[in-house]
Amino acid sequence: MKVLSPGLPLASEPTPATWVHLHVDEIERLLRVLDLKRWWVSEMTGVHKTTLRRWLQGKIYKVRSYRAAALARILEVQLCEISIDDKRQQT
C-alpha cells in the first residue's frame, strides 16, 4: 500500500466499512423516554428523516458503525445498548 506519510493511506484506497445491526425496540424506547423528536435525531445523526424512519421500521437494520455511534451519543447510551451482536442474532 502506498502512503503519503507514515500511516496515512492514499485517498483513492477505501477504508473498510463496519456495519452494525440496530436494536430497534431499544431505540424506540429511548426516544420515548428522552422525549426526542425524530426530525431532530435524524438531523443530529446526519441522516435524512426518511432514513431514520426506515431504521425504526426495520426496513434498514444494518447501518454504518459511525452512524450508529452518533445515534448512541444522541440517545446517551453505549453503542452496544442499541445494537444487536451478529452472533446473538443468528441463534
C-alpha positions in Angstrom: 0.0 0.0 0.0 1.3 3.4 -0.9 1.4 6.1 1.8 1.7 9.9 1.7 3.2 9.9 5.2 3.6 7.2 7.8 0.2 5.6 8.5 -1.9 7.6 6.1 -3.3 5.7 3.1 -3.9 7.4 -0.2 -7.4 8.8 -0.6 -8.1 6.5 -3.5 -7.9 3.5 -1.3 -11.2 2.8 0.5 -11.2 2.1 4.2 -13.2 -1.0 5.3 -16.6 -0.1 6.5 -18.0 -1.7 9.6 -21.7 -2.3 10.0 -24.0 -2.6 13.0 -27.4 -4.2 13.4 -29.8 -1.9 15.2 -31.9 -2.9 18.2 -35.0 -1.1 17.0 -37.2 -1.7 20.1 -34.5 -0.3 22.4 -34.0 2.8 20.2 -37.8 3.4 20.1 -37.9 3.1 23.9 -35.1 5.6 24.4 -36.7 8.1 22.0 -39.9 7.9 24.2 -38.0 8.1 27.5 -35.9 11.1 26.4 -38.8 12.7 24.6 -36.7 13.3 21.5 -38.2 14.4 18.2 -37.3 12.1 15.3 -36.6 15.0 12.9 -34.1 16.4 15.4 -32.4 13.0 16.0 -32.1 12.4 12.2 -30.5 15.9 11.8 -28.1 15.3 14.7 -27.2 11.8 13.4 -26.6 13.2 9.9 -29.2 11.2 8.1 -32.4 12.1 6.3 -35.6 11.8 8.4 -36.8 9.2 6.0 -33.7 7.1 6.6 -34.2 7.3 10.4 -37.9 6.2 9.9 -36.8 3.3 7.8 -34.3 2.3 10.5 -37.0 2.4 13.1 -39.5 0.4 10.9 -36.9 -2.3 10.4 -36.6 -1.7 6.7 -33.0 -0.9 7.2 -31.5 -2.8 10.0 -27.8 -2.7 9.1 -26.1 0.7 9.3 -22.6 2.0 9.2 -21.0 1.9 12.6 -20.2 5.7 12.7 -23.9 6.5 12.1 -24.9 4.1 14.9 -22.3 5.6 17.2 -23.7 9.1 16.5 -27.2 7.8 17.3 -25.9 6.2 20.6 -24.3 9.6 21.6 -27.6 11.4 21.0 -29.5 8.8 23.0 -26.9 9.0 25.8 -26.1 5.3 25.7 -23.2 3.0 24.7 -23.3 1.6 21.1 -23.7 -1.9 22.5 -27.0 -0.9 24.1 -28.7 -0.1 20.7 -27.0 -2.8 18.6 -27.5 -6.5 18.2 -24.5 -8.8 18.2 -24.4 -10.7 14.9 -23.8 -14.0 16.7 -26.7 -13.4 19.1 -29.0 -12.5 16.2 -28.3 -15.8 14.3 -29.4 -18.0 17.2 
